[in-house]
Amino acid sequence: MPYCACHPVCATNTAMPTPLSAPPTFAPTYGPVPPGPLAGPLRLLPVSAGGMAVHTATGAHVGSLKQVGGVWKFKAMGYDAAGRMEPGHGPLTDQHNMPFATLDAAEVSARLLGAPG
């Protein structure tokens, strides 16, 4: 599986953790996300031992989960009109730095997308 170059955690060639789910059934994309509601559920794709890319159900990259001191933190990612990365921006800016105790894909998706529970 190729590594993306979207940010430092993705650009490292480290051992991949055991996948949390089946291989993606979508093509991950890296660029501006159209306005409007995000397609859920969100998907987690391993990029390193301490990093997961977060994509919408249609493949749009909206951020990453980075393990910091035993806690997973969401790092929002946006893209400008030219496709340049804008860390801390994007459609999930308000959830930037949201902590997660575990990598439960359903919980991550529900909390980031604002589902009750």
C-alpha positions as CSV (number, residue, x, y, z in Angstrom):
1,M,0.0,0.0,0.0
2,P,1.6,3.3,-1.0
3,Y,2.1,6.0,1.6
4,C,0.5,9.4,0.9
5,A,2.6,12.6,1.3
6,C,-0.2,14.6,2.8
7,H,1.6,15.2,6.1
8,P,4.6,14.0,8.1
9,V,2.9,11.0,9.7
10,C,1.8,9.8,6.3
11,A,5.1,10.4,4.7
12,T,7.0,8.0,6.9
13,N,7.7,4.4,5.8
14,T,6.9,2.6,9.1
15,A,5.3,-0.7,9.9
16,M,1.6,-0.7,9.3
17,P,-0.7,-1.6,12.1
18,T,-3.3,-4.4,11.7
19,P,-6.1,-2.9,9.6
20,L,-9.3,-2.1,11.5
21,S,-11.5,-3.1,8.7
22,A,-11.5,-4.5,5.2
23,P,-9.5,-2.7,2.5
24,P,-11.1,0.5,1.3
25,T,-14.0,0.2,-1.1
26,F,-13.4,3.7,-2.3
27,A,-10.5,5.7,-3.8
28,P,-9.0,8.0,-1.2
29,T,-8.7,11.6,-2.5
30,Y,-6.7,14.5,-1.3
31,G,-8.0,18.0,-2.2
32,P,-10.8,20.5,-1.5
33,V,-14.0,19.0,-0.1
34,P,-17.2,20.3,-1.7
35,P,-19.5,22.3,0.7
36,G,-22.3,20.5,2.4
37,P,-22.8,17.5,4.7
38,L,-20.0,15.0,4.8
39,A,-20.7,11.5,3.6
40,G,-20.5,9.0,6.5
41,P,-19.5,6.8,8.0
42,L,-16.0,8.1,8.1
43,R,-13.2,5.6,7.2
44,L,-9.9,5.1,9.0
45,L,-7.0,4.0,6.9
46,P,-3.7,3.1,8.6
47,V,-0.7,5.2,7.5
48,S,1.8,4.3,10.3
49,A,2.0,2.7,13.7
50,G,0.8,5.9,15.3
51,G,-1.3,7.4,12.6
52,M,-4.6,6.9,10.7
53,A,-5.9,8.9,7.8
54,V,-9.6,9.9,8.2
55,H,-11.7,9.9,5.0
56,T,-15.3,10.4,4.2
57,A,-17.3,7.4,2.8
58,T,-16.7,8.8,-0.7
59,G,-13.0,9.0,-0.1
60,A,-12.3,12.7,0.7
61,H,-9.4,13.2,3.2
62,V,-10.7,15.3,6.1
63,G,-7.9,14.7,8.7
64,S,-5.9,12.2,10.7
65,L,-5.8,10.5,14.0
66,K,-2.4,10.7,15.7
67,Q,-1.4,8.8,18.8
68,V,0.0,11.2,21.4
69,G,0.9,9.9,24.8
70,G,-1.5,6.9,24.6
71,V,-4.4,9.0,23.4
72,W,-5.5,9.4,19.8
73,K,-6.1,13.0,18.7
74,F,-8.0,14.1,15.6
75,K,-6.1,16.5,13.4
76,A,-8.3,18.3,10.9
77,M,-7.1,18.9,7.4
78,G,-8.4,21.1,4.7
79,Y,-7.2,22.1,1.3
80,D,-7.2,25.4,-0.5
81,A,-8.6,25.9,-4.0
82,A,-5.1,25.0,-5.5
83,G,-5.1,21.8,-3.5
84,R,-2.5,22.9,-1.0
85,M,-2.9,21.4,2.5
86,E,-4.2,23.5,5.3
87,P,-3.6,21.8,8.7
88,G,-6.3,22.5,11.3
89,H,-8.8,23.6,8.6
90,G,-11.4,21.9,6.5
91,P,-14.9,20.7,7.2
92,L,-14.1,19.2,10.6
93,T,-12.1,22.3,11.9
94,D,-14.3,22.5,15.0
95,Q,-13.3,18.9,16.0
96,H,-9.5,19.6,15.7
97,N,-7.6,17.9,18.6
98,M,-10.7,15.9,19.7
99,P,-9.3,13.0,21.8
100,F,-10.2,9.3,21.5
101,A,-9.2,6.6,24.0
102,T,-9.4,3.9,21.3
103,L,-9.6,3.5,17.6
104,D,-13.3,2.5,17.4
105,A,-14.3,3.5,13.8
106,A,-18.0,3.8,14.7
107,E,-17.3,6.1,17.7
108,V,-14.8,8.2,15.7
109,S,-17.3,8.7,12.9
110,A,-20.2,9.4,15.2
111,R,-18.3,12.0,17.3
112,L,-16.6,13.7,14.4
113,L,-19.8,14.0,12.4
114,G,-21.7,15.2,15.5
115,A,-24.1,12.2,15.9
116,P,-25.7,12.0,19.3
117,G,-24.4,9.5,21.6
